[in-house]
Amino acid sequence: MPFFMDIHYKIAGLTAEGIAEAHRRDLEVGPKHGAKFLEYWFNAETGRAYCLFEAPTAEAGEDAHREAHGLLADEITQVNAGR
């Protein structure tokens, strides 16, 4: 299954607690859309966040974000693991 990295360029009021809760909701809702959220990174100062997920399509991750918390990514890119 493909991997995707999404980028949220500016989430207003981004906090560690808020992004952790959004990720928790992604984990809950993701399977319903065929998406498995693996990891996230963020910078509270800039409001930027990144999410790594595995899904059949980028749209599956977007649909999960929409249902889980409404924070849609500005960009989604298919990526390959560099292990």
LUMZA-647536 format. One record per atom (N, C-alpha, C): atom name; residue in three letters; x, y, z. Coordinates in nm, 2 decimals, padded with zeros to 4 digits, m for minus. Layout:
BEGIN
@atome:CA, residu:Ala, X:X, Y:Y, Z:Z
...
This chain:
BEGIN
@atome:N, residu:Met, X:00.09, Y:m00.12, Z:00.00
@atome:CA, residu:Met, X:00.00, Y:00.00, Z:00.00
@atome:C, residu:Met, X:00.09, Y:00.12, Z:00.00
@atome:N, residu:Pro, X:00.05, Y:00.23, Z:m00.07
@atome:CA, residu:Pro, X:00.14, Y:00.35, Z:m00.08
@atome:C, residu:Pro, X:00.14, Y:00.43, Z:00.05
@atome:N, residu:Phe, X:00.25, Y:00.50, Z:00.06
@atome:CA, residu:Phe, X:00.27, Y:00.59, Z:00.18
@atome:C, residu:Phe, X:00.25, Y:00.74, Z:00.12
@atome:N, residu:Phe, X:00.19, Y:00.82, Z:00.21
@atome:CA, residu:Phe, X:00.18, Y:00.96, Z:00.17
@atome:C, residu:Phe, X:00.22, Y:01.05, Z:00.29
@atome:N, residu:Met, X:00.28, Y:01.17, Z:00.25
@atome:CA, residu:Met, X:00.31, Y:01.27, Z:00.35
@atome:C, residu:Met, X:00.22, Y:01.39, Z:00.32
@atome:N, residu:Asp, X:00.15, Y:01.44, Z:00.42
@atome:CA, residu:Asp, X:00.07, Y:01.56, Z:00.40
@atome:C, residu:Asp, X:00.13, Y:01.67, Z:00.48
@atome:N, residu:Ile, X:00.11, Y:01.80, Z:00.42
@atome:CA, residu:Ile, X:00.16, Y:01.92, Z:00.49
@atome:C, residu:Ile, X:00.05, Y:02.01, Z:00.51
@atome:N, residu:His, X:00.04, Y:02.06, Z:00.63
@atome:CA, residu:His, X:m00.05, Y:02.16, Z:00.67
@atome:C, residu:His, X:00.04, Y:02.29, Z:00.69
@atome:N, residu:Tyr, X:00.03, Y:02.39, Z:00.61
@atome:CA, residu:Tyr, X:00.12, Y:02.50, Z:00.61
@atome:C, residu:Tyr, X:00.10, Y:02.59, Z:00.73
@atome:N, residu:Lys, X:m00.03, Y:02.61, Z:00.78
@atome:CA, residu:Lys, X:m00.05, Y:02.70, Z:00.89
@atome:C, residu:Lys, X:m00.18, Y:02.66, Z:00.96
@atome:N, residu:Ile, X:m00.17, Y:02.60, Z:01.07
@atome:CA, residu:Ile, X:m00.28, Y:02.56, Z:01.16
@atome:C, residu:Ile, X:m00.28, Y:02.67, Z:01.27
@atome:N, residu:Ala, X:m00.38, Y:02.75, Z:01.27
@atome:CA, residu:Ala, X:m00.39, Y:02.86, Z:01.37
@atome:C, residu:Ala, X:m00.40, Y:02.80, Z:01.51
@atome:N, residu:Gly, X:m00.32, Y:02.85, Z:01.60
@atome:CA, residu:Gly, X:m00.33, Y:02.81, Z:01.74
@atome:C, residu:Gly, X:m00.28, Y:02.67, Z:01.77
@atome:N, residu:Leu, X:m00.19, Y:02.62, Z:01.68
@atome:CA, residu:Leu, X:m00.14, Y:02.48, Z:01.69
@atome:C, residu:Leu, X:m00.06, Y:02.46, Z:01.82
@atome:N, residu:Thr, X:m00.10, Y:02.36, Z:01.90
@atome:CA, residu:Thr, X:m00.03, Y:02.32, Z:02.02
@atome:C, residu:Thr, X:00.00, Y:02.17, Z:02.02
@atome:N, residu:Ala, X:00.09, Y:02.13, Z:02.10
@atome:CA, residu:Ala, X:00.13, Y:01.99, Z:02.11
@atome:C, residu:Ala, X:00.01, Y:01.91, Z:02.15
@atome:N, residu:Glu, X:m00.07, Y:01.96, Z:02.24
@atome:CA, residu:Glu, X:m00.19, Y:01.89, Z:02.29
@atome:C, residu:Glu, X:m00.29, Y:01.88, Z:02.18
@atome:N, residu:Gly, X:m00.31, Y:01.98, Z:02.10
@atome:CA, residu:Gly, X:m00.41, Y:01.99, Z:02.00
@atome:C, residu:Gly, X:m00.38, Y:01.89, Z:01.88
@atome:N, residu:Ile, X:m00.25, Y:01.89, Z:01.84
@atome:CA, residu:Ile, X:m00.21, Y:01.80, Z:01.73
@atome:C, residu:Ile, X:m00.21, Y:01.66, Z:01.78
@atome:N, residu:Ala, X:m00.18, Y:01.63, Z:01.91
@atome:CA, residu:Ala, X:m00.19, Y:01.49, Z:01.96
@atome:C, residu:Ala, X:m00.33, Y:01.44, Z:01.95
@atome:N, residu:Glu, X:m00.43, Y:01.53, Z:01.99
@atome:CA, residu:Glu, X:m00.57, Y:01.49, Z:01.98
@atome:C, residu:Glu, X:m00.62, Y:01.47, Z:01.84
@atome:N, residu:Ala, X:m00.57, Y:01.56, Z:01.75
@atome:CA, residu:Ala, X:m00.61, Y:01.54, Z:01.61
@atome:C, residu:Ala, X:m00.55, Y:01.41, Z:01.56
@atome:N, residu:His, X:m00.43, Y:01.37, Z:01.59
@atome:CA, residu:His, X:m00.37, Y:01.24, Z:01.55
@atome:C, residu:His, X:m00.45, Y:01.13, Z:01.61
@atome:N, residu:Arg, X:m00.49, Y:01.14, Z:01.74
@atome:CA, residu:Arg, X:m00.57, Y:01.03, Z:01.80
@atome:C, residu:Arg, X:m00.70, Y:01.01, Z:01.72
@atome:N, residu:Arg, X:m00.76, Y:01.12, Z:01.68
@atome:CA, residu:Arg, X:m00.89, Y:01.11, Z:01.60
@atome:C, residu:Arg, X:m00.86, Y:01.05, Z:01.47
@atome:N, residu:Asp, X:m00.75, Y:01.08, Z:01.41
@atome:CA, residu:Asp, X:m00.71, Y:01.02, Z:01.28
@atome:C, residu:Asp, X:m00.69, Y:00.87, Z:01.29
@atome:N, residu:Leu, X:m00.63, Y:00.82, Z:01.40
@atome:CA, residu:Leu, X:m00.62, Y:00.68, Z:01.43
@atome:C, residu:Leu, X:m00.75, Y:00.61, Z:01.44
@atome:N, residu:Glu, X:m00.84, Y:00.68, Z:01.51
@atome:CA, residu:Glu, X:m00.98, Y:00.63, Z:01.53
@atome:C, residu:Glu, X:m01.06, Y:00.62, Z:01.39
@atome:N, residu:Val, X:m01.06, Y:00.72, Z:01.32
@atome:CA, residu:Val, X:m01.14, Y:00.73, Z:01.20
@atome:C, residu:Val, X:m01.07, Y:00.67, Z:01.07
@atome:N, residu:Gly, X:m00.94, Y:00.68, Z:01.07
@atome:CA, residu:Gly, X:m00.86, Y:00.64, Z:00.95
@atome:C, residu:Gly, X:m00.90, Y:00.50, Z:00.89
@atome:N, residu:Pro, X:m00.92, Y:00.40, Z:00.97
@atome:CA, residu:Pro, X:m00.95, Y:00.26, Z:00.92
@atome:C, residu:Pro, X:m01.08, Y:00.26, Z:00.84
@atome:N, residu:Lys, X:m01.17, Y:00.34, Z:00.88
@atome:CA, residu:Lys, X:m01.30, Y:00.35, Z:00.81
@atome:C, residu:Lys, X:m01.28, Y:00.39, Z:00.66
@atome:N, residu:His, X:m01.17, Y:00.47, Z:00.64
@atome:CA, residu:His, X:m01.14, Y:00.52, Z:00.50
@atome:C, residu:His, X:m01.03, Y:00.44, Z:00.44
@atome:N, residu:Gly, X:m00.98, Y:00.34, Z:00.50
@atome:CA, residu:Gly, X:m00.87, Y:00.26, Z:00.45
@atome:C, residu:Gly, X:m00.73, Y:00.33, Z:00.47
@atome:N, residu:Ala, X:m00.73, Y:00.42, Z:00.57
@atome:CA, residu:Ala, X:m00.60, Y:00.50, Z:00.59
@atome:C, residu:Ala, X:m00.55, Y:00.46, Z:00.73
@atome:N, residu:Lys, X:m00.42, Y:00.44, Z:00.74
@atome:CA, residu:Lys, X:m00.35, Y:00.41, Z:00.86
@atome:C, residu:Lys, X:m00.25, Y:00.52, Z:00.89
@atome:N, residu:Phe, X:m00.27, Y:00.61, Z:00.99
@atome:CA, residu:Phe, X:m00.19, Y:00.72, Z:01.02
@atome:C, residu:Phe, X:m00.07, Y:00.67, Z:01.10
@atome:N, residu:Leu, X:00.05, Y:00.70, Z:01.06
@atome:CA, residu:Leu, X:00.17, Y:00.64, Z:01.12
@atome:C, residu:Leu, X:00.24, Y:00.73, Z:01.22
@atome:N, residu:Glu, X:00.26, Y:00.86, Z:01.18
@atome:CA, residu:Glu, X:00.34, Y:00.95, Z:01.25
@atome:C, residu:Glu, X:00.30, Y:01.09, Z:01.22
@atome:N, residu:Tyr, X:00.34, Y:01.19, Z:01.30
@atome:CA, residu:Tyr, X:00.32, Y:01.33, Z:01.27
@atome:C, residu:Tyr, X:00.43, Y:01.41, Z:01.33
@atome:N, residu:Trp, X:00.46, Y:01.52, Z:01.27
@atome:CA, residu:Trp, X:00.56, Y:01.62, Z:01.32
@atome:C, residu:Trp, X:00.49, Y:01.76, Z:01.31
@atome:N, residu:Phe, X:00.54, Y:01.85, Z:01.39
@atome:CA, residu:Phe, X:00.48, Y:01.98, Z:01.39
@atome:C, residu:Phe, X:00.58, Y:02.08, Z:01.45
@atome:N, residu:Asn, X:00.55, Y:02.21, Z:01.42
@atome:CA, residu:Asn, X:00.62, Y:02.32, Z:01.47
@atome:C, residu:Asn, X:00.52, Y:02.42, Z:01.52
@atome:N, residu:Ala, X:00.50, Y:02.43, Z:01.65
@atome:CA, residu:Ala, X:00.40, Y:02.52, Z:01.71
@atome:C, residu:Ala, X:00.42, Y:02.67, Z:01.67
@atome:N, residu:Glu, X:00.54, Y:02.71, Z:01.66
@atome:CA, residu:Glu, X:00.57, Y:02.85, Z:01.63
@atome:C, residu:Glu, X:00.52, Y:02.89, Z:01.49
@atome:N, residu:Thr, X:00.54, Y:02.80, Z:01.39
@atome:CA, residu:Thr, X:00.50, Y:02.83, Z:01.26
@atome:C, residu:Thr, X:00.36, Y:02.78, Z:01.22
@atome:N, residu:Gly, X:00.31, Y:02.69, Z:01.31
@atome:CA, residu:Gly, X:00.17, Y:02.63, Z:01.28
@atome:C, residu:Gly, X:00.18, Y:02.52, Z:01.17
@atome:N, residu:Arg, X:00.30, Y:02.48, Z:01.13
@atome:CA, residu:Arg, X:00.31, Y:02.38, Z:01.03
@atome:C, residu:Arg, X:00.31, Y:02.24, Z:01.09
@atome:N, residu:Ala, X:00.24, Y:02.15, Z:01.02
@atome:CA, residu:Ala, X:00.24, Y:02.01, Z:01.06
@atome:C, residu:Ala, X:00.25, Y:01.92, Z:00.94
@atome:N, residu:Tyr, X:00.30, Y:01.80, Z:00.97
@atome:CA, residu:Tyr, X:00.32, Y:01.69, Z:00.87
@atome:C, residu:Tyr, X:00.26, Y:01.56, Z:00.92
@atome:N, residu:Cys, X:00.19, Y:01.49, Z:00.83
@atome:CA, residu:Cys, X:00.14, Y:01.36, Z:00.87
@atome:C, residu:Cys, X:00.18, Y:01.25, Z:00.77
@atome:N, residu:Leu, X:00.23, Y:01.14, Z:00.82
@atome:CA, residu:Leu, X:00.27, Y:01.03, Z:00.74
@atome:C, residu:Leu, X:00.15, Y:00.92, Z:00.75
@atome:N, residu:Phe, X:00.10, Y:00.88, Z:00.64
@atome:CA, residu:Phe, X:00.00, Y:00.78, Z:00.64
@atome:C, residu:Phe, X:00.01, Y:00.68, Z:00.53
@atome:N, residu:Glu, X:m00.05, Y:00.57, Z:00.55
@atome:CA, residu:Glu, X:m00.05, Y:00.46, Z:00.45
@atome:C, residu:Glu, X:m00.20, Y:00.45, Z:00.41
@atome:N, residu:Ala, X:m00.22, Y:00.44, Z:00.28
@atome:CA, residu:Ala, X:m00.36, Y:00.44, Z:00.23
@atome:C, residu:Ala, X:m00.36, Y:00.40, Z:00.08
@atome:N, residu:Pro, X:m00.47, Y:00.36, Z:00.03
@atome:CA, residu:Pro, X:m00.48, Y:00.32, Z:m00.11
@atome:C, residu:Pro, X:m00.47, Y:00.45, Z:m00.20
@atome:N, residu:Thr, X:m00.51, Y:00.56, Z:m00.15
@atome:CA, residu:Thr, X:m00.51, Y:00.69, Z:m00.23
@atome:C, residu:Thr, X:m00.49, Y:00.80, Z:m00.13
@atome:N, residu:Ala, X:m00.44, Y:00.92, Z:m00.18
@atome:CA, residu:Ala, X:m00.43, Y:01.04, Z:m00.10
@atome:C, residu:Ala, X:m00.56, Y:01.08, Z:m00.05
@atome:N, residu:Glu, X:m00.66, Y:01.06, Z:m00.13
@atome:CA, residu:Glu, X:m00.80, Y:01.11, Z:m00.10
@atome:C, residu:Glu, X:m00.85, Y:01.03, Z:00.03
@atome:N, residu:Ala, X:m00.81, Y:00.91, Z:00.05
@atome:CA, residu:Ala, X:m00.85, Y:00.84, Z:00.17
@atome:C, residu:Ala, X:m00.80, Y:00.91, Z:00.29
@atome:N, residu:Gly, X:m00.68, Y:00.95, Z:00.29
@atome:CA, residu:Gly, X:m00.62, Y:01.03, Z:00.41
@atome:C, residu:Gly, X:m00.70, Y:01.16, Z:00.42
@atome:N, residu:Glu, X:m00.72, Y:01.23, Z:00.31
@atome:CA, residu:Glu, X:m00.80, Y:01.36, Z:00.32
@atome:C, residu:Glu, X:m00.94, Y:01.34, Z:00.38
@atome:N, residu:Asp, X:m01.00, Y:01.23, Z:00.33
@atome:CA, residu:Asp, X:m01.14, Y:01.20, Z:00.38
@atome:C, residu:Asp, X:m01.13, Y:01.17, Z:00.53
@atome:N, residu:Ala, X:m01.03, Y:01.10, Z:00.58
@atome:CA, residu:Ala, X:m01.02, Y:01.07, Z:00.72
@atome:C, residu:Ala, X:m01.00, Y:01.20, Z:00.80
@atome:N, residu:His, X:m00.91, Y:01.29, Z:00.75
@atome:CA, residu:His, X:m00.88, Y:01.42, Z:00.82
@atome:C, residu:His, X:m01.01, Y:01.50, Z:00.83
@atome:N, residu:Arg, X:m01.09, Y:01.50, Z:00.72
@atome:CA, residu:Arg, X:m01.21, Y:01.58, Z:00.71
@atome:C, residu:Arg, X:m01.31, Y:01.53, Z:00.82
@atome:N, residu:Glu, X:m01.32, Y:01.40, Z:00.83
@atome:CA, residu:Glu, X:m01.42, Y:01.34, Z:00.93
@atome:C, residu:Glu, X:m01.36, Y:01.36, Z:01.07
@atome:N, residu:Ala, X:m01.23, Y:01.33, Z:01.09
@atome:CA, residu:Ala, X:m01.18, Y:01.33, Z:01.22
@atome:C, residu:Ala, X:m01.17, Y:01.47, Z:01.29
@atome:N, residu:His, X:m01.13, Y:01.57, Z:01.21
@atome:CA, residu:His, X:m01.12, Y:01.70, Z:01.28
@atome:C, residu:His, X:m01.13, Y:01.82, Z:01.18
@atome:N, residu:Gly, X:m01.14, Y:01.80, Z:01.06
@atome:CA, residu:Gly, X:m01.16, Y:01.91, Z:00.96
@atome:C, residu:Gly, X:m01.03, Y:01.98, Z:00.92
@atome:N, residu:Leu, X:m00.92, Y:01.94, Z:00.97
@atome:CA, residu:Leu, X:m00.79, Y:02.01, Z:00.93
@atome:C, residu:Leu, X:m00.74, Y:01.94, Z:00.81
@atome:N, residu:Leu, X:m00.77, Y:02.00, Z:00.69
@atome:CA, residu:Leu, X:m00.73, Y:01.94, Z:00.56
@atome:C, residu:Leu, X:m00.59, Y:01.99, Z:00.53
@atome:N, residu:Ala, X:m00.51, Y:01.90, Z:00.47
@atome:CA, residu:Ala, X:m00.38, Y:01.93, Z:00.43
@atome:C, residu:Ala, X:m00.38, Y:02.03, Z:00.31
@atome:N, residu:Asp, X:m00.27, Y:02.11, Z:00.30
@atome:CA, residu:Asp, X:m00.25, Y:02.20, Z:00.19
@atome:C, residu:Asp, X:m00.18, Y:02.12, Z:00.07
@atome:N, residu:Glu, X:m00.11, Y:02.02, Z:00.11
@atome:CA, residu:Glu, X:m00.04, Y:01.94, Z:00.00
@atome:C, residu:Glu, X:m00.03, Y:01.80, Z:00.05
@atome:N, residu:Ile, X:m00.04, Y:01.70, Z:m00.04
@atome:CA, residu:Ile, X:m00.03, Y:01.56, Z:m00.01
@atome:C, residu:Ile, X:00.06, Y:01.50, Z:m00.12
@atome:N, residu:Thr, X:00.17, Y:01.43, Z:m00.08
@atome:CA, residu:Thr, X:00.27, Y:01.38, Z:m00.18
@atome:C, residu:Thr, X:00.29, Y:01.23, Z:m00.15
@atome:N, residu:Gln, X:00.29, Y:01.15, Z:m00.25
@atome:CA, residu:Gln, X:00.32, Y:01.01, Z:m00.23
@atome:C, residu:Gln, X:00.47, Y:01.00, Z:m00.21
@atome:N, residu:Val, X:00.51, Y:00.92, Z:m00.11
@atome:CA, residu:Val, X:00.65, Y:00.90, Z:m00.07
@atome:C, residu:Val, X:00.69, Y:00.75, Z:m00.06
@atome:N, residu:Asn, X:00.82, Y:00.73, Z:m00.07
@atome:CA, residu:Asn, X:00.87, Y:00.59, Z:m00.05
@atome:C, residu:Asn, X:00.96, Y:00.59, Z:00.08
@atome:N, residu:Ala, X:00.95, Y:00.48, Z:00.15
@atome:CA, residu:Ala, X:01.03, Y:00.47, Z:00.27
@atome:C, residu:Ala, X:01.18, Y:00.46, Z:00.23
@atome:N, residu:Gly, X:01.27, Y:00.52, Z:00.30
@atome:CA, residu:Gly, X:01.41, Y:00.52, Z:00.27
@atome:C, residu:Gly, X:01.49, Y:00.43, Z:00.37
@atome:N, residu:Arg, X:01.44, Y:00.32, Z:00.39
@atome:CA, residu:Arg, X:01.50, Y:00.23, Z:00.49
@atome:C, residu:Arg, X:01.60, Y:00.14, Z:00.43
